[in-house]
Amino acid sequence: MSAPLQILLLEDSLADAELTLHELRLAGFKPDWQRVETEADYLAQLHPGIELILADYSLPQFNALRALQLLQERGLDIPFIVITGTVSEEVVVECMKQGAADYLLKDRLMRLGSAVAQALQAKQMRDQKRQSEAEKTRLIAASQESEQRFRALIENATDIIIIVNASGQVTYVSPSVNRILGYAPDGLIGKNALTFIHPEDVLLVKQRLKNSIQNPNVTQRLGEYRVQHRNGSWGIFEAVTTNLLNDPAVQGIVVNCHDITERKQAEEQLRHHAFYDSLCGLPNRTLFLERLASQIKRSQRDKDSLFAVLFLDLDRFEMVKYSLGHLVSDQLLIATARKLMTCLRPTDTLARIGTDEFAILLEDIHDVSDAIRVVEQIQGELNSPFNLDGREVFTTTSIGIAFAGKGQEGWEPVRKASASMPLCPSAPSHNNLLPRPQDLLRAADTAMYHARLEGKGRYVVFHRAMHTLAVAHLQLETDLRRAIIATEFQLYYQPIVELATGKIKAFEALVRWNHPTRGMVPPSEFIPVAEDTGLIIPLGTWVLNEACRQLKVWQQQYSTTQGLAISVNLSGKQFSQPNLIEQIDRILRKTGLDGHYLKLEITESCLLENAEAAAILLWQLRDRNIQLSIDDFGTGYSSLNYLHRFPLNTLKIDRSFVNRMGAGGKDAEIVKAIVALAHNLGMSVTAEGIETAQQLAQLKALQCERGQGYFFSKPLDNGAAGQLILAQLQVNS
């Protein structure tokens, strides 16, 4: 049995720590661990017996960079791996420079086992090397006292030991040269050692040997150089020289050569991992920004130069991933990268900077039209179908363009509505102040966002007004963070009515934001920002808690409302939280609400992203008697193959179908099909957006059980909703 692995875990989340340890156990390790959150605790637990450190990058009072610094100050060589949720690639590179063995994202923990194994193996190799070097140093010192002892050292050394005379001719070479470089030792005697050195390194080695000759009885570092193997390949070595020309037992310069080829290859692999995308083999965001920074510096020297940054986003990537799976979506990304390369010059840079996002640096273009021609060529290439795994897949791309250098500012948006649409730039205004790399990339990203607003397969050139919009977006995010802390939100409740009787059976909880200066902010404005920033998680938790609390209040006020349920939307990010079940359990305990009266509304995309995990989670919710509903059914990535596998209670028909039902229209047939599908699967149906008596009559005729919309009531605050409940009770009494 393998011995326990002594681990120091820097993590403020016990849940994340448990996930990390679980992954280690799956990889065959037996972690014996201590978890710390502060610098003081870290120093208290830091000792030579620790075999591995796993660190979240950012803790409330501590971070991984500081932990690495303290590790170096203690003089301890302990493998250090950064495991983090979200962190910039610049920070990752800094961690690697400070001595981190590797880094992983928390949503990619399946690589943890191999990363730990590699880090431990590298540590073992370092220990062996230190032991070997210490032993060799001791023996070399002893060899000065006895020729016989010196001979024993060089005959048995694991590295190559060479003795050369003042002219560089080999007078002795250890037997290990045959194993490491393929040469017979006797065949090298009398030859000049420089013959085997790479031509580009000969001058360096010759100068270092000359320095050694001038310093008798002194050990000097020769540095790194390349040596040719007998098979013609080149290995990388580092060496130290000791001038023993005056020693009668040696009469030469002793060169202790250590093969570092594998180490250099490993370092190159780490560098490649830090600067290149593993899927497509393209530069990543970090390397792209470095090259962009170099281009900006060149432009500062040449005021007439012009270059462009393109930001590309695949329009239908999510649909491909959800419908055809991750393997096909990965193939799509690789094929897209290949097509993009055919549109670029060798001097241009193509990088993958996000899941389905690419960036292009077009260097030294003559004018704006050069970049536009490249963009149109790219869109033409990507509009043609991809043949992936025997399927034809179609996609388009939205592209944002940002220019820098000559005439970098003053361009108005250029939208592509058709191939014949002319360019309409304003007169360029030259500005000697070039942007920072991240600013230019952000500008192209902003322009891409505007291109997507215009529709799929379009491009937009960045202009100053977009910056104003981006600043407004950032301000909204800042206000949103403050609003969550200050609880500036309130819930409104829209009745869900039983169509056959007109009785209220449930309320849907809808969040509203009462901004202190702007007043009511529409959900359509702040919900997307909350989704993008992850703030939807604390906001969603508050909504769920408040909705459950309010329903419990109504149950206590109106004893005959025990059948009334509350319906709460669950976002994709909430649904993917590993502690969602524990969070819901805590809210139900805190509010005292029975899970039977809670209905969670989930979108189709949440279920199809990872169907197996979704099914497990849904069954856990059903075990708590919580009702489950698919929201906006028919507008997402519907997969009938999966529906029967999920323990769902209700399908909610999107308002867009209800609004277009008409008299015998196509959408009426769609609604009819959805109702039939739900009933065949043992589910009820709720229709959203009912606004007319005609729509109500049609839905009742189709045997749709429930509905909501302005025909019955607009969303109400808790007071008005309570009055509505009371009015219904009085009518029924």
N, C-alpha and C positions, 0 to 999 in steps of 0.2 A: 504493500500500500504506500502511496506517495505521502510525504510528510506535509503537515499543514503549511500553508503559505502565509507568512506574517505580513499583514497589509495595514497600512495607515490610510484611512479614507477621509478626505476633506470634502464634506458634503453637509449642507444644512437641511436637506430634505431626506427624512428617514425613508420615505417611499422610493425615492430615486436610489438611495443606498441599497435598499432591498433588491431593486431591479438589477443593479450592477452586480451584487453578490450572487443573485440567481443566475445571471449570465455566466459568471465565473464557474459556478458549480456545473452548469451544463457543459462547459468546456473541459471539465475534468479536474479542476482545481479544488482544493479544500481550504477556503479562506479562514484564517484566524485573524480577526480584524478589530480595529479600534476606530471609531468615528469621532472626528473633531470638527469644530466650527470656527474656532478663534485662533489667533496667532499664539496666544499663551498656551492653549491646550496642544497645539501642534508642536511647539518647542518642548513641551513636557513629555510628549510621546515619541519624539524623534531620537532614535538611538541606532547603533550599528546593526542591531538585530532585525530591524525592519527590512523586508525583502522587496517591497513594492509600495509605491505611493500612487493612489488614484485620486485626482483632484478635480472638483468642479471649478471652472475658471473663476467665477465670481460668487463670493459669499458676502453676507451683509457686512462683516467687519474684516474681510480678508480676501485675497485672491491668489491665483496660481502663480503669477509672476513673483510675488513676495515670498511664497512658499519655496520656489526654486532658488531665490536669492539666499534664503536662510539655510537651505540645504547645502549650497556651495560654501557659505560661511562656516558651517560646521565641518566642512571637508569630507562629507559623506557621499559615497557613490551608490545611490539607490535609484533604480529605474522609476521614472516619474511620468505618468500618463495623464493628460488632460482630458476629462470627459465633461462636455458642456452641452447646453441646449442651443443657445444662439450666441455666436461670437464672430467678430469680423476676421477675415483671413489675415489681416495685418497682425492682429493679436496672436493668431495661431503661429505665424512665422516667428514673431518675437519669442513666444514660448519655446519653439524649437531651437532658436539661437541661444536661449538661456539654459539649454540642457534637457528639455523634455524629450523623452524617447518617442512619443507619439501623441496624437490627439484623436478623439472620436466625438461624434455628435451623439446625443442621448437617444435619438431616434434611429441610430445605426449601431446599436450595442451588439449585434450579432458578430461584429468584427473584434469584439473585446478579447475573446479567447486567444485568437491568433496574435493580436497586438501584444498581449501580456507574455505569450510564449516567446515572441521575438525579442522583447525587451529583456526578459530574464536570460535568454541565450546570449544576447549582446553583453550583458553584465558578466556572465560567466566567462566569456571570451576576454573581457577586459581584466578580470581577476587573474585569469591564466597568463595573460600577457604581462601583467605587473609582476606576478610570481616568477615568470621566466626571465624578465629583464633584471629583476633583483638578484636572481641566482647567477645570471651571466655577469653582472657587474661584480659580484663577489668573487667569482672565479677568475675574471680578468685581472683583478687586483692581486689575487694570489699568484697568478701566472708570472708576475714580475719577480717573484721570489724563486720560482722554480720553472725551468723550461719544460720539465716533464708534466707538471701540473697544468701549464699553459696549453700543451699539446692535448691533454685530456679534455680540456674545455672546448677547444675548437673542433675536435674530432666528434664530439657528442652534442654540439649545439643544434638546436632546432632551426635556427636561422642560418643564413649563409655567412660564413666568416672567410674573408679574403685577406691575404697579406700581399701587398705590392711594394716594389722597391721605389726609389726616388724617381725613376723614369716611368712609373705606372705599370711595369710588367708584373704579371702574377707570379709569385713565388710559392704560394700555397692557397688552396681553396678547400673548404670543408666538404665532406661527402654529401651533405644535404643539397648541394647545387644540382646534383642529378635528379633528386626528387622534386625540387622546386622549379628548376629551369630546364631540366632535360639534358644537361651537359655532363660528360664524363669528367671528373676532376682532373685526371692526368692530362686530358686533352687541352686544358686551359693554361697549364703551366708554360710560362714564357711568353704568353700573348699579352698585348696591351689591354688593360681593363676597359679603356675608353671605347674599344671596338664594339662592345656590346651595349653601349649607352645610346639612347635615342639622339639623333643629330641635333635636335633642338635643346637637349639638356647637356651636351658635351662641354660647352664653355663653363656652365655653372659647376659641374663636377670637377673640371680641370682647375678652376680657381680655388675651390674648397680644398683639393688635394695640395695645391701650392701653399695655401695657408697652413695646412697641417704640417707640411715639411718645415716651415719656418718656426714652428712651435713644438719643440721636442717634449715628449712625456706629457702632452696635453690632449685631453679628449675633446673633440669638437663634433658638432652636429653637421652632417653633410647635407641634410635636407631631403626633399623628395625628388625622385628622378625616375625615368623609365628605362627598363632593361628588356632586351629582346630574348624571348624564349627560343629554344631550339626549333620549335614548330613555326616560328615566324611571328607569333603574337607578342604583344608588349605587356609587361607587368609593371606595376608601380611599386617602388621600394622607398624606404627611408633608411638612413644609415648614420652611424657615428664612427668617427675615425680617431685612432689613438696612435700618435707618432712614437714608435719604438725602434726607430732606425739606429739609435745608439745602444739598444739593448742587445748584447751579444747573442742572447738566446733567440731573438726574433729577427733583428736587422731588417725591419720593414715597417710599413704603415698598416696597422690592423684595421680593417673595415668590417664592422658588424652590420649586415644588411638584413632588414626585416621586410617581408613581403606584405604590403598593405593593399594589394589589388582588390580583395574582397571588401575590405572596409571602404575603399573609395567607391566601389560599385554600390554598396549599401547607402553611402552618403548621397550618391547621385540619385538613387531611387527615392530617398527621402526628399531630396530637392524637387524631383519630378512630381512626387506626391503633393508637395506644398504649392507647386506653381502650375500644375496641369490637372485637367479634369480626367478622372479615371475612366469614364464611359467613352467619351469621344476622342480622348487624347489631345484635346485642344488646350491652349492656355486658359487658366482660370481668371477670376476677377483680380487677384493680387498681381499676377504677371501682366495682365492687360493694363492695369493702372500704372505699373512700372514703365511699360513701353509708351503709354500715353504721356507720362511725365517726361520721358526722354524726347518725345516729339515736341512737346511744349517748349522745352529748353532750346531745341533746334530752331523753333519758330521765333524765339526771342532774338536769336542771332540773325535770322533772315526775315525781315519785316514784310517781305512780299510773299511769303509762303502761306499756303492755305491747306488745311486738312479738315477731315470730318470724322465724327463718331456716329455710328449707326447702332441703334438699340432695337433688337428684333424680338418679338414674342409670337409664338405659334398660336393661331386663333382657336384651333379645334383640338388642342393637345389633350385637355382634360377629358373630352368626350371619347377620344381614342383610348386613353388609359382606362377609363371606367368600363367601356364596352368591350375592348379587346384584350385588356390586361397589361401588366407591367412589361412583359417580354416584348410585345409588339410596340409598345410606346417607346421602349429603349431603342428598338430597331429604327423607329421613326426618327429619333434624335440623331442617331449615327448617320442615317441616310441624309438627313437635313444638313448635317455638317459637311458631308461630302459634296452635296450640291452647292452649298455656299462657297466652298473652296474653288469650285470651277468658275465662279464669278469674280474672283479676286486676283490681284497681282501678287507676285512673290514677296513684295515689300509690305503688303497689307497684313494686318493681324486680325485673325478670327478667334474669338474666345467664347467659351460657354460660361455664363455668369449666374445662371439660375436653372431651375428644373427644365423649363422650356424657353429660356431666354439666352440670346446670343448677342455679343457686341462685336463690332467691326471698327477697326481704325484704318481709314483711308489716308495714307500719307501723301503729301506733296501733290495735291490735285490742282489743276489749272484754274477751275472756276466751279461754281455751284452745280452747273449742269453735269460735270463729271460724276459727282456723287449721285445725282438724280438718275443718271443712266445706269449706274451700278445697282441702285435700288430697284429700278424697273426690271433689270435683268434678273435680279434675285427673285422678285415676285413672279416673273414669268417661269423661272425654274421651279419654284415651290408650288405653283398652281398646277403643274403637271402631276399626275397620280404617282404614288409610291407603291411599289410591289413589295409587300411585307408579309412573309410567311404565307404566301399563296393568296393574299388578299390585296385588292386595290384600295389604297387609303388616300383620301384627298385632304389637303390642308391649305391654309393661307397664312400669311404673316402680316402683322401690323408692325410698322417701322417708324421709329423716331430718329430724326437727323439733327445733329448739332454741329455747327461749324466753328472753327477757331483759326486765329491768324488774321490774315488780311480780310477786312470786311466781316469780322466775326459777329458783329451785332447789327441790328436794323432789319433783319429779314422777317417778313410776314409769313404766316403759316402757308404752306403749299400742300394742298390736299389733292389726292388723286381720285377723281370721280370717274374718269375715263382716260383712255390712252391719249386722247386728243386734247385733254385739258391743258392749257398753257401755264407756264410758270409765271407767278405774279409777285416777284420780290420787290421790296422797296429799295431805294438806293442804299447801298451798304455804307456804314460809317466805320472808319478804321479806329481801332482802339488798341493802344500798345499794351494794355493790361490784360494778359492772357489768364484764363481761368485755371483753377487747380484741377487735377485729373478727375477727382471725385465730383467736382461741380459740373464738369463737362459731361461726364457719364450720366449724372442725375438729370441734366438738361435734356439729353437724348431720351432718357427714360420718361421724362415728363411729356415730351413730344409724342412718344409712342402711346402713352396713355390717351392723349387727345386723338391720335389716329384711331384707336379702338372705339372711342366715343363716336367717331364718324362712321363706323361700320368696319366689317372685316376686310382684310386685304388692301389696306390703305397706308399712306405714309404722310407724315406731317413734319415740317421743319420748325425747330424751336425758335421762339421769339420771346421778347422780354415779358409780354403780358402773361405768358405761361408761368414765368417765375412768380409773378404776383399770385396766381392761382395756387402754385405749390406752397407758397408761404401761408396762404389762407388754409390750405389743407393741414399744414403743420400746426397752425394755431388751433384748428379744430381738434386735432389730436391732443394738444396740451390742455385745452378746455375740457376735453372728455376725461382725461386722467384726473383733473381736479374735481369734475362732477361726480365721478365714482366715489372719491373720498368724501366729498361734501354731501352726497346723496341728493343730488339735484333732480333725480328721476322720480317719476310716479307712474303707477300702473292705471291703465284704462281697461275696461272690461266690456267685450262685445258678446251679447247673448248668442248662444247656439240653441236653435229652436227645433223641437220635434215638428216636422212639417204636417203630419196628419192631425195634430191636436192644437198646434200653436203654443204649446207649453215650453218654457225655458228649461232645458236639461243640463246646460253647462254654460260657462263663460270662457272665452279665450282672453288670456292676459296679454295686453299689448303695452309695451314700454313707451313712455313719452319723456322728453327732456325739456325741462323748464329752465332755460339758460338765464342767468341773472341779468344779462344786458340785452340779449337777442330775443328773449321770450321763448316760445315753443319752437324747438328745432325739429324739422321733419325726420322721422326714422330713416327715410330714404337717404338722408344726408349723413347721419352719424353712424348708422349700423354698418355700412361698408367700411368706414374708418375703424370701427371697433373690431371688425373681422380682420382687417389687414394688420392691425397692431397687436392682436391678441387680447385686447381689452374686453372682448366679448365674453371671455371666461369669467372675470369678476363681475361684469355686468349681468351675465346670464345667471350667475349664482344668486345675485341679489334679487333678480326677477323671480326665480323659482322660490326662494324663501318668502318673498313678499306675497306672491300669489297663494302659496299654501297657508300662510298666516291669515290672509284676508278671508279665504274660504272657511277656515276654522272659526273666525269671528262670526261670519254669517250663520254657520251651523249652530253656534251658541245663541245668537240673537233670535233666529227663526228655527224653532225645533223641527218644523216639518220640511226642512230643506235638506234632509239627509241624502236624498238622491242626487243632489246638485254636484256637478264635477267642475274642476278647473283645468283648462287646457293651456299648456305652456310650450312655446317653441324652444327646441334644443338645437343650438348651432353645431356645425361640423366640428369646430374646435372643442366645444364642450363634449361632444359625443366621443371624441378620441382621447379624452383625459383618462389616464389610468386609474384615477381615484374617483371616477364619477359615481360608482355605486355607493362608496363610503360617504360621499358628499350628499347624495340624495337621502341615504339612511339618516344622516345627521340632521338634515332639514326636517324630515318627517318626525323624528323624535322631538326636535326643538319646538315645532309648531303643534304637535299632537294630532296631525292629520293622518287619517287612514289612507294608505297608498291606493286603495280602491277608487278614491275620489280624485286622483291625479291622473291626467292624460298628458303624455309627452308627444309633441309633434316633431317628426324628424323628416328631413328631405331624403329623396331617393339617393342622391350622390353620397350621402353619409353611409348608407347601407352598402352600396356597391363598391366603395373604395377598398374595403377589406371585408368581404362577405362573411368569411368564417368567423372572424373576431366579432363582427356586428351581430351575428346570430347568437353567439355565446352571451354577449352583453344584453341583448333583447330578452333572452330567456331568464337572465338574472332579474331583469326588471319585472317580467311577468310573474316570477316567483314571489314578488312583493305585491302582487295584485294591481300593479300600475298598468293603466291602459296605454296602448301604443297606436300612433296614427302616422301615416305617411302624408306629409304636407305637400300641397301644390302638385298632386299626382298628375302626370301627363306632360309636365313641362321639363322634366329632367331626363335622366338616362334610363328610362324604364326598361327593366329586364324581367320579363314574365317568368324566366327560368328560376329567378331567385325569390320571387314573391312568396311562393308557397312554403319556402323554408323559414320564413320569419314569422314569429308569433304576433301578428298584427291584429288589431281590433277594427281599425277604421282606415278608409281611404278618403282623403279630402280632395275634391275636384277643384282645380284652380279656377279663380274668378274669370280668367280670360275665356275659358270654354263656356261658362255660364253667360257671360256678356254677349257672346256671339251665337247663342243657341238659335234665336230667331224662330221662325215657323218652318219646321221641317228642314232646317239647314244642315250642313255637314257636321257642324259642331254638336248639334243635337244628337246625331248618330254616335259621335265620339263619347258624349256623356252617357248615352244608353249602353255603349260597350263597356265603359268603366264600371257602371252600376252592375251590369251582368257579371263582369269579372270579379268584382268584390264579393257579390253574393255567392258565386260559385266557390270562392275561397273561404266562405264563412265570415266575411267582414261586412260591417255596415258602411254607409256612405254619407259624408257630409259635404254639402256644396257651399262654396264661398262666393261672396259678391252678389247675393240675390237682391235685386233692386226693383223688380216689377212683379205685379200680380201674374203676368203671363209666364215669367220665368218660374215662379212658385208653382203654378198649375202644371207646367211641363215636368218639373222635377218630381212632383207628387205622382204624376202619371207614370213616370219611369221608376217609381217605388224607391226614390231616394229618401232615406230616413230623416236626415237632419240638414239644417242649413243655417247660414248666417249672412248678414248683409244689412244695408241701410233700409231695406224694405221693412225689416223688423226693428232695428235700432242701430244707431251709430255707437261707437265705443263710448263708454260712460266712466266717469270717475267713480270711486268706491261708494260715495254717498248716493249718487243717482242710481247706480246699479243696485244698491240695497233697497231703495225705494221701489225699483222695478220688481224685485223679489217680493217685497211686501204687498204690492198691488196684485201680483199673481196669486199670492196666498189668500188675499181677501176675496178675490173672484171665485176661487175654488172652495172657499169655506161656506 
